[in-house]
Amino acid sequence: MMKPRTLVFFVSIIVCLGLPASFAQTRIKLLTIQEDIINPVTSAYIERGLKAAENDNALLIIKMDTPGGLLKSTEKIVKHILNSPIPVVTYIYPRGGRAASAGVFIGYASHILAMSPSTHIGAAHPVIGGGRWGTLGEETKKKIVNDATAWAKNISHTQGRPFAFIKDAIEKSISITEKEAIKRGVCDLVADSLDELIQKMDGRTVTTSTGKITISTREFALEEINLTQREKFLNILIEPNIAYLLLTLGFLGLIFEVTHPGFGFPGIAGIICLILAFYAFSVLPINYAGLTLIILGLLFFVVEAFTPTFGMFTLGGVIAFIFGSVMLFNQRETIKVSFAAIVPVALFFSALSIFFITRTVMMARKKSFTGAEGLLGKVGIAQTDIARTGKVFIHGEIWNATAHAKIKKGQEVIVEKIEGLKLIVQKKEEK
């Protein structure tokens, strides 16, 4: 027969196994994604935050406001969250913020999804408007949507969130406010501030990869994990408008170096800008047709500068450049070049081309100052007596000259006309 103490011991173990573990939370790690596109940098940032939280047995809060981002990066983030042994909270903040596209999947994968008042979530339809060079077929689009829907179904079932909403967000691009999200069970909490969120999480039970955990936030120590300087630099570099400006500045530097050889700096700066731009393009969903049009437009501007066509190549360059800029990225709903960047750049190159055209026209109309044509109207000195023929000294050269009236040696003459290698001159009248 089992002794009473032994019996109590085993009963205690059974009871403990049946109850969720208490997450006596005193440490909270905070990550911030503020209006950033979900990209490899944000993916690495969240992964770093998860590891830090796991090492300290801390709760992780992702404060997020995002328009969406890249699918591959989103997939990595979702995998890390679903396999996390510690609770992950996504908090859509501040007021007016959103979790669109990629943000929906991250929020759905989190153990707690919280929203600030006046925020919204949704519009998760895959951006499949075009491929690298052209449009995708309907069958391919259907496969992409179906794959995203199946992925979303697994996420919603794993975290106990309604599949109907995320299905509509993918297929119909719908979005809902925080009030609707609470009613439909999409959102777990609505909190006006981070402190309110932490208070409302106290006592909640979530299921992580290691089992059920009860969160306790009565006493906590909050640590904010910021982007490193390297991550900040790369995040700025990957920003579509910055990548676009680096591309145009790079080509401008190379063009200047080719047209003004010997400077060195513009060429070096141009190469560095192009390398940085192409790094960004290796991460972003670039459309090669758009990139080709931009390069073609820049080449048209160069051609206009060297072989003026009085606006023909400038017009073609502007059209190619603008269309290429608009088409540069495949995901134009979330990743695109702003017209605030396109218009000034296009105007700059147009003005540059017009400047070269204007100079060419002015030079064509301007009286020549060199060679024989440059002698018309100039004053010279008669080197010999000129009865019908003689010689004059003008512009450091001695020319054969003819005059209708006799001119004595040493008198000043004015060039009236040029006939081959002979000047027609007349005596300069004394004032």
Secondary structure as UniProt FT lines:
FT   HELIX           4..18
FT   STRAND          21..24
FT   STRAND          27..34
FT   HELIX           40..55
FT   TURN            56..57
FT   STRAND          59..66
FT   HELIX           71..82
FT   STRAND          88..92
FT   TURN            95..96
FT   STRAND          98..100
FT   HELIX           102..109
FT   STRAND          112..115
FT   TURN            117..118
FT   STRAND          120..122
FT   HELIX           138..159
FT   HELIX           163..171
FT   STRAND          175..177
FT   HELIX           178..184
FT   STRAND          189..190
FT   HELIX           194..201
FT   TURN            202..203
FT   STRAND          205..208
FT   TURN            209..210
FT   STRAND          211..216
FT   STRAND          221..224
FT   HELIX           229..238
FT   HELIX           240..259
FT   TURN            261..262
FT   HELIX           265..283
FT   TURN            284..285
FT   HELIX           288..306
FT   TURN            310..311
FT   HELIX           312..327
FT   TURN            332..334
FT   HELIX           339..365
FT   TURN            371..372
FT   HELIX           373..375
FT   TURN            376..377
FT   STRAND          379..382
FT   STRAND          389..394
FT   TURN            395..396
FT   STRAND          397..403
FT   TURN            409..410
FT   STRAND          412..419
FT   TURN            420..421
FT   STRAND          422..427
//
